[in-house]
Amino acid sequence: MMRLPAGVLLSVTLLVAGCATSPPASFYTLTAMSGAGEGGWASSSAPSVVLGPVHFPLFLDRPQIVQRASQNRLAINEFQRWGGTLQDDFLRVWMENLSILLESPRVFVHPNTPRTSMDVGVSADVLAFEGSADGAAVLRVRWVLLDPATRQVWQVEDGRYRRELAEPGDAAALTAALSLLLEDFSRDVAAAVHALASARPSDATS
């Protein structure tokens, strides 16, 4: 039987021990808002809305949850991860929130839309959606309302949102705060869609 050198054997032993003691990964998702009847629209008269595309910076488009250690340094924990992808989770919760706020079953995510004309399109560029170095969750997003058929832009907005973390550094507290930020953003989008539909009864409502 071939004997391994003592140094190699020690390295293998330490490697196996390290793997055995690695903490299990934890997986997180965003949560939609609760409640119904907040938007003031009957389902038959509510506008139909298509969401997306939504773009994220590459440093956020990853399995791990991102927090900032400082202005120019990211803290990425390999064992704190999104259950799916951040983009899919963001769009799912955004759709659910707007369906509640507009009291509309006709809110869809691009490109999964029905073969009928839609009233309003909303696309967004997410600039920040992360934990900050000072113990808060932040969302910065530039979004537009547009004609889904022609892509003509009707309105451009730049949203900035912030929520203090109940427990700074905790991934569960961070995802809860990010969910609240997405709710804040959804309320602003719903208000804009509502105002547009009211101002354009012949074009923006079906």
C-alpha positions in Angstrom: 0.0 0.0 0.0 1.4 3.4 -1.0 1.9 5.8 1.9 1.1 9.5 1.5 3.7 12.0 2.8 2.7 13.4 6.2 2.3 17.0 4.9 -0.1 15.8 2.1 -2.1 13.7 4.6 -2.4 16.7 7.0 -3.6 18.9 4.2 -6.3 16.4 3.1 -7.4 16.0 6.7 -7.8 19.8 7.2 -9.7 20.1 3.9 -12.2 17.4 4.8 -12.6 18.9 8.3 -13.2 22.3 6.7 -15.8 21.0 4.4 -17.6 19.1 7.2 -17.9 22.3 9.3 -19.0 24.7 6.5 -22.4 26.3 7.5 -25.4 25.3 5.3 -26.6 27.9 2.9 -29.8 29.9 3.7 -32.2 30.9 1.0 -34.4 34.0 1.0 -37.2 35.5 -1.1 -39.0 38.8 -1.3 -42.5 39.0 0.0 -45.5 40.7 -1.6 -47.6 43.2 0.3 -50.7 42.0 2.1 -54.2 43.5 1.8 -56.7 44.1 -0.9 -59.1 46.8 -1.9 -56.5 49.6 -1.6 -56.5 50.8 -5.2 -60.0 52.0 -5.8 -60.5 50.2 -9.1 -63.1 47.6 -9.9 -61.5 44.7 -11.7 -63.6 45.3 -14.8 -62.4 48.9 -15.2 -58.8 48.6 -13.9 -56.1 49.2 -16.5 -54.1 46.4 -18.0 -50.4 46.7 -17.3 -47.3 44.9 -18.6 -44.2 45.1 -16.4 -40.6 44.9 -17.8 -38.1 44.5 -18.9 -36.3 45.3 -15.7 -32.5 45.6 -15.7 -30.1 45.1 -12.7 -26.4 45.9 -12.5 -24.2 42.9 -12.7 -23.0 43.2 -9.1 -26.6 42.5 -8.0 -27.4 40.0 -10.7 -26.0 37.0 -8.7 -27.2 34.2 -6.4 -25.8 35.8 -3.3 -27.5 38.6 -1.4 -25.4 41.8 -1.6 -24.7 44.3 1.1 -22.2 47.2 1.1 -19.3 47.2 3.6 -18.4 50.7 2.5 -19.2 53.0 -0.4 -16.9 51.2 -2.8 -16.7 47.7 -1.3 -19.3 44.9 -1.4 -19.9 42.3 1.3 -21.1 39.0 -0.3 -21.8 36.0 1.9 -21.7 32.7 0.0 -24.2 31.2 2.4 -26.9 33.9 2.1 -28.6 33.4 -1.2 -31.7 34.2 -3.2 -34.1 31.2 -3.6 -34.3 31.9 -7.3 -33.0 34.9 -9.2 -33.3 38.4 -7.9 -34.8 39.6 -11.2 -37.5 37.0 -11.2 -38.3 37.6 -7.5 -38.5 41.3 -8.0 -40.8 41.0 -11.0 -43.0 38.5 -9.2 -43.5 40.6 -6.1 -43.9 43.8 -8.2 -46.7 42.1 -10.2 -48.5 40.9 -7.1 -48.3 44.3 -5.4 -49.7 46.2 -8.4 -52.5 43.6 -8.8 -53.5 44.4 -5.2 -53.1 48.2 -5.5 -54.9 48.5 -8.8 -57.4 45.8 -7.9 -56.6 44.4 -11.3 -56.1 40.8 -12.4 -54.6 42.1 -15.6 -51.0 42.8 -14.5 -48.5 40.8 -16.4 -44.7 40.4 -16.7 -43.0 40.9 -20.1 -43.0 38.8 -22.3 -45.7 36.7 -20.8 -48.6 38.8 -21.9 -52.0 37.8 -23.4 -52.7 38.3 -27.1 -54.7 41.5 -26.4 -53.7 45.1 -26.4 -52.4 46.4 -23.0 -53.0 49.8 -21.6 -49.8 50.8 -19.9 -46.2 49.5 -20.0 -43.7 50.0 -17.1 -40.0 49.3 -17.5 -37.2 50.0 -15.0 -33.5 50.2 -14.5 -32.6 49.2 -10.9 -29.5 51.1 -9.9 -29.4 49.9 -6.2 -31.3 47.2 -4.3 -29.1 46.2 -1.4 -28.1 46.7 2.2 -26.1 49.9 2.8 -23.0 50.3 5.0 -25.0 52.3 7.6 -27.6 49.6 8.4 -30.4 50.4 5.9 -31.9 48.9 2.8 -31.9 51.1 -0.3 -33.7 51.0 -3.6 -32.8 53.4 -6.4 -34.7 52.9 -9.7 -35.4 54.8 -12.9 -38.7 53.8 -14.4 -40.8 54.8 -17.3 -44.5 54.6 -18.3 -44.9 53.9 -22.0 -47.2 52.8 -24.7 -46.8 49.0 -24.9 -47.5 48.9 -28.6 -45.4 51.8 -29.9 -42.9 52.1 -26.9 -43.6 55.8 -26.9 -42.5 57.1 -23.5 -45.2 59.0 -21.5 -43.5 59.6 -18.2 -40.0 59.1 -16.7 -39.4 58.9 -12.9 -36.4 58.5 -10.7 -37.3 56.8 -7.4 -35.2 56.7 -4.2 -36.3 54.6 -1.2 -34.8 53.8 2.1 -35.8 51.6 5.1 -33.8 51.1 8.3 -33.0 47.5 9.1 -34.6 46.0 12.2 -31.3 44.1 12.7 -28.3 45.4 10.8 -26.3 42.8 9.1 -29.0 40.1 9.3 -30.1 38.7 5.9 -33.6 38.0 7.0 -34.0 41.6 8.2 -32.5 42.8 4.9 -34.9 40.9 2.7 -37.8 42.0 4.8 -36.8 45.6 4.4 -36.2 45.1 0.6 -39.7 43.8 0.4 -41.0 47.0 2.0 -39.0 49.1 -0.4 -40.6 47.2 -3.3 -44.0 47.9 -1.8 -43.1 51.7 -1.5 -42.0 51.6 -5.2 -45.2 49.7 -6.2 -47.4 52.3 -4.6 -45.7 55.1 -6.6 -46.1 53.1 -9.8 -49.7 52.3 -9.1 -50.5 56.0 -8.4 -48.8 57.0 -11.7 -50.7 54.3 -13.6 -54.0 55.4 -12.0 -53.4 59.1 -12.8 -52.4 58.2 -16.4 -55.5 56.1 -16.9 -57.7 58.8 -15.5 -56.1 61.4 -17.8 -56.3 59.2 -20.9 -59.7 57.5 -20.7 -59.8 56.8 -24.4 -56.2 55.5 -24.8 -55.1 54.1 -21.5 -58.1 52.1 -20.4 -59.9 49.3 -22.1 
